[in-house]
Amino acid sequence: MFCKASGGKINWNKSRGFWVSPNSWPLWRPNADFQWVPNGRAVKYLGFLVGVEIQKNQQLEQVKDKIRKKLRLWASVKLSLAGRVVVVNHILLATMWYSLACWMLDKDCIKNIKAMVRGFLWSGRDHESASAKVAWSCLIKAKNQGGLGMVDPVHQSKALLGKLVVRSLQPGPEL
């Protein structure tokens, strides 16, 4: 049906399917190379882990690991506080914006990410937990309001998911 409607062709060698019904496993296969992904297993789709009944920490650990890797690289560079804020906004936190456009982070993940960011921001290192010199609520304020202009992951996540709602309400030929 997809091929008829779009004029495209599905590459069955690269395609994977998720069976979401609680009933029996499907017997249907479009060809020998097609695979059904079992519940609880994840596959990468455009760099993002997707699956049915996968553990949330599978997705969250991927995001945190990407931030940690970038943090290790930038911790070796001597930066001013303003430079570290730029790195946090445009490199460290930007790593998760793509993921946040699809799902919300849980409180523990946000807490861990904030701790990593705060440690880097105040110590300039990747492994130290540094006591904050300013409250998080002040850090995320705009510069003209006395803050550092950092992007808050919670607000950004809501904004990115809100775009889906706005897009769904706009008139257009597509469903």
N, C-alpha and C positions, 0 to 999 in steps of 0.2 A: 504494500500500500504506500509506503514511504517513497519507493522508487517511482511508482506511477505518479504520485502527487508532485514530487520535486524534479523529476527528470534525472535524478542522480542515481548512482549505483552504490550499494553497500559493499565494502571490502570485508567479506566474511572472515578472511584470515586474521584481521586485526580486531574484529568485533567480539565482544563479550556480552553476556546477558545475565540479568539478575531475576530470579524467580521469586516474586514477592508473595505468592499465594501460600497459605499454610497447608494447602492440600499437597498431594503427591508431587514428586519431582517431574518436570516435563519430559516427555519422550521425543518431542519435536526438535529437530535440528535442521537448519537450512542447508548445511553441508558438513563434511567431516571435520573441517578446521574450526568450526564455531564451537565455543565453550560456554557452558553455564558456570557462573561463579557461585560457589557454595555460600550459604549464609555464614556470617562471621569472618569471611575472607574479604580482603580489599584489593582493588586494582587501582593503578594510577590512571587518571583521565585528565589530560592537560596539566599534569604535575600535581594533581589533587587526588587524595585517596577517597574512593567511593566504594560503597558496599552496602549490603543489607545486614542489619544486626551486628555491625562491627563495633568494637569498643571505641568509645570516644577518645580515649587516650592514644589510640593509634594515629588519629588525625592530629591531635594536639602535640604529640611528641615530635612529629615531623616539622611542625611550625617552630617549636622551641629549639630543635636541633639546628634549623637553618639560621635562627637568630644567634645561637651560641657560636656557630662557625664564623659568622660575620663579626661578631663581637670580639672573638680571638684575634682576628686580623686587625681591627681598628684599635684594639687595646695597645698594640705595639707602636702606635703613632702618638706623638705628643701633641695634644690638641688643647685649646682653651675651652672654657665652659661653653662658649657660643659655638665653637666647632663641634663639640660633642653633641650639642642639641641638634645641629644640622645632621650629624651622622645618625642620631636616634630617629629623627623624623623621616629622613629621606633614604636611609639604608636599612637600619635595624627594623623599625616598625613597618616600613613599606613592604617588607618580606611577607607580612601576613595579610595585607589588604586584599590580595587575590582570594585567599582562603575565607576571609571575613565576608566577602561578597556572597558566599554560599551558605555560611552557618555562623552561629554565635559561639564565642568562646565561653567556657564555663568559668566560674569565679576563681577556682584554683589555678587555672591556666593564666588568667589575667594577673593574678597575684604573683605567680612565678615570673611572668614577663616583666611586670613592673619592678620586681626585685632586681632582675638582671639589668634593666635599663637604669634604675636608680643607682646600682653599684657602679656601672660604667660612667654615669653622669657625674657622680661626686668623687669617684676615685680615679677614673680614667683607665681602670683595669677590668679584665673580664672575669676574674674569679673572686674579687673581694666584695663583701657586702659592706657598703658604707652607709653611715647614718645620714639621713637626708637633712640638708640644711634648710630646705623650704618644703612646705607641704605640697603633696601632689596636686591639690586643687589650685595652688598658685602656679605650679609649673605649666599647667595646661591652659592658663589664661593667655590671651593675646599680649603681645609685647606692649602695645599702647595701654593695656590695663594693668601693667606691672608684672606680668608673667614672662615665661621664657618662650611661649608660643609652641609648646610641644603638643603633638596630636595625641588625644586620649583614645586608646584602643576601644573602650566601651562606646564612646560617642561615635567613633568612626564606623564601628560595626553596625550600629543602629542606622547610621546614615546610608551605608552601603546596602543593607537589607531593605531600607525604605525605598531605595531606587527601584527595587523589584515591584513594590506595590504601585509606585507611580507609573512605571512602564505598563503594568497590567491594566491600569485605568485609562490610559491614553487611547483615543480612537485610532483605528488603523485597519488595514486589510487583514493583518495576521491575527491569529487567535491569541 
